[in-house]
């Protein structure tokens, strides 16, 4: 059986949101944008230089705070599944960044030497030598 086509004037439309719901949705989206910027900012600042490890730590901590706020808002207000999934993925990336920050803090001098070596390396052979030098300088990897 087929259903008769709907008359032209009765198309399905999304229900209109109240002003409070629109404000809440706008706030959630803005928090999500800021959250994504802090996660990406932490990643890119770490890529600059290990000397900015403190800034990477601050941005990662901010991303954890914003991510938890977004998880609570998403669970309580049930606004957007995309925001919920994006927040969970961003928190996973932030957790990985936390582990990278901790490892870099423990082996700060070795990582700094490795980054300096890589900046000066012009060939693949030189890059490989930098990796070997890093592996030899880390304890327990020899």
N, C-alpha and C positions, 0 to 999 in steps of 0.2 A: 504494500500500500504506500502510496505517496501522499505526502501532506500537501494541501493546496498552498500555492504561493501566497505570501503575505501581501496585503495591499501596499501600495507604494508609500503611504503615509505612516505605516506602522512598522518601521524598521527597528531592529534591536539596537538600543543605545546603552551606554554605561550609565549606571545611576549617578545622579549628580551628588557631589560631595558637599557636606556642610562646610562652612567657613572654618570651623575648628579642625575638621579633618584635613582640609587643604593646608592649613598652617602646620599641623602635625606632620603631614607628609613632606612638606617643604623643609621642615627642620630635620627630619630623618635623612632626606636626600643630601642636605648640606653637611650633616655630620658624616655621612658616608663618603662624600667627596673629600672632606678634610682627612678622614681616616685613610683613604687610598693615597692621598698626597703624603701623609706621614710615613706610610709603609714604603712607598717608592722613594721618598726622600732619604729614609734610613739606608736603603739599599744603595742608592747612588752616592751618598756621602761616604759610605764605606769604600766604594770603588775608587774614590778620589785619592785618599791616602789614609794609612792607618793612624796617622797623627790626629785625625779627626774622629777617633774612636769615641771620645766623650760625647760629641754631637750625635753620632750614630746611636749611642746608648740612650740619649735623651729622646730622640725621635722614635726609637723602638718602644721606650716606656710610654710615650704619648700614644703610640699606635695601640698598645695593649689597653690603655684606659679608654680610648675612643671605641675600640672594638668591643669591649665589655659593655659600654654604654649602648652601643648599637644592638648587641645581642639582646639586652634587656628590653630595649624599645621594640625590637622586632617580635620578641616573644609576647610582650604585653599588648602591643597595639595591633599585631598581625597585619602590618601594612604592605610589605613587599617581600616576596620570596627571593627575588634577585638580590636585594640588600642583605637578606639573611645568608644566602650562599656566598655572596661576595665578602661578607664580614668573616665568615668561617674560614674562607680561603686566605684572607688577609691575616687572620690571626695565626694560621699555620705558617705563613711566610714570616710573620713577626717572631714566632717561636724559633724558627730556623735561624733568623738573624740574631736572636739572643744567644743561641749556641755558638754562632760564628764570632760574636762579640766576646763571649767568654773565652773561647779558644785563642782569639787574637790578643786578649788581655794577658793570658797566661804566657803566651809566646810572643810578646810584643816586639822584642828586639830582633828575633828571627824573622818575623813577618815584615818588619820595617826594612831589614837588609834585603829580603827577597823583593820587595816592591822597588827598592832603589836599583837592584840588579836588573829587574825587568824593564825599568824605564830606560836604562842604558843599552839594553840588548836590542840589536838591530836585525839579527838573523834567528832562524829557528834553532840553530846550534847553540847560540848564546842563551836563548830562552830555556833550552834543555839543560844547559849548564847551571842556570839559576835554580831550576827545580831540583837538580841533583845536590846543589849546595844547600838548599833549604832542607832537603831530606836528611842530609848528613848533620845538619845543625840541630835537628829536633831529637830529643832523647827518646830512646826506645824504638826508633825507626831504622836503625842501621842494620 
